[in-house]
Every structure is written in structure tokens, then in C-alpha cells.
Amino acid sequence: MADEDDDQEQDETPEPPQRLFTLTEAERVRQELEPFLVEAMDCRKKLAIKDLDVGLLDFPAVIDNQDVYLCWKVGEDRIRFYHRQDEGFAGRKPLDPRDPGPGDKVQ
């Protein structure tokens, strides 16, 4: 039972008091944070069609003169797949396993 009391004491660490701002301080911080907030909002819009639960990244590329996305998923050791821009993840196709050289089709 003594262990339970110790756990409860550790969980009840008081939070630091909330910071209070004057109007001038709040306006200064708002001006500093606004560009970051706008950028975060833009990023969220761009990622709204991506599956963050799975952790997908698409990189625009050209293969055989066709606009495609090089497609990587968290957990994969390297980019191994691509898909046409109108196909999405379900249309992933394997890339040639060789590293691209100057004459290869991946640009």
C-alpha cells in the first residue's frame, strides 16, 4: 500500500501557474506566432489528402515522361514504390531495385 501512496504523490505534481499577458505582450507574441500558424494551416490543408495514421509521403517525380509520385510509408527502409498522381496508394507499383543512374528513367 505504501507503493500506491508514492505513486499518487508523484501524479499530483502541481502544474505551474498559468502565464498572464498584458495586451501589449499578447499582441507582440501574436505577431511573432502568426506566420507559424499560417504555415501550419497551409501544411494541414496539403496533408488533408494524406494518411497520417499510416505515415505516407509522396514526392513528385517523372517516370517515362509521366508525372508520378515516389511513394514512401513509415517503416519502409527506402523508397521502393511509385504511383500515378491519379491513382493514390492503392496503385503503388515497385520501382526498379537498382539505384538510378544518369541514364535511368527516374528523374
N, C-alpha and C positions, 0 to 999 in steps of 0.2 A: 504493500500500500504506500509505503514511503516513496517508491518509484513513481506512482501516479501523481503524488503531490508535487514532485520535482518537475514532471512533465507539464503540469498545469501552470506552475510558476514560470517556466520558460515560454509557454504560449501566451502569457499575459503581459508580455513586454509592452510598456506604454508606447504609443505612437508619438512621434514628435509633434509639437503643436503646429497647426495649420498656419502657413505664412500669410500674412495680411499685406496688401498692397495699397499704396496711395494711388490716386487717379493718375498722377504723373508716372509713377513706376509701372503701373499696369499698361499705360499707353506705350511706354518705351519697350517693354517686353513684347507687347503685341506687335509692334513694328519689327522687332527682331525675329519673331516667330512666323509672321505671315508668309514669307517666301517658302519656308519649310512646309507649312501647312498646305499651301497651294501645290507644291511639288508632290507631297504625299497624296493629295486628292487626285492629281493627274495620274500618278502611278497606280492608284486604286482603280481608276477608270480603265487604264490599259490592261490591268491584271484581271478585270471582271470576267473576261472570257477564258482565263487560265484556271487550272485546277490546283489551287494552293494546297489542298489536302493531300494531293499526290506529289506535289513539288515538281511541276513541269516548267521547262524553259524552252522557248523556240527562238532560234537565231535565223534571221532572213539570210538566204543564200541563193545561188543559181546552180542548178544541175541540168545538163543537157539543154541549156538556154531556156530553162523553165524556172520561174520563181517558186522557191520551196522554203521550208523551214527545216533547219537541222534541229533535231528534237532530242532533248536530254531529260531524264527523270532522276530525281534524287535516289541514290543507291546504285545507279549505273556507274561503272568505273570510267567511262568515257562516252562521247557522243557516238552512237552506233546506228542511229536511225534518222530518217528524214520523212517528210510528208509534204504533199502539195498544200498550198495555202487554203484551198477549199475543202481539204479532207479532214484535217484535225488528227488527234491522237490515234483514232481507230484506223487511220490509213497509213500508219507508220510502216516504212519499208527499210530493210537493212542497207546500210552503206557498205561499199567495198571495204573489207577489213584492213587493206593496206593504207598506210599513211599517204595522203595526197601529195603528189609531186607536181612539178611545174607543168607537165603535160596532161595531168588528170583533169577530169571534167568538173570536180568540185572546186568552186571559186570562192 
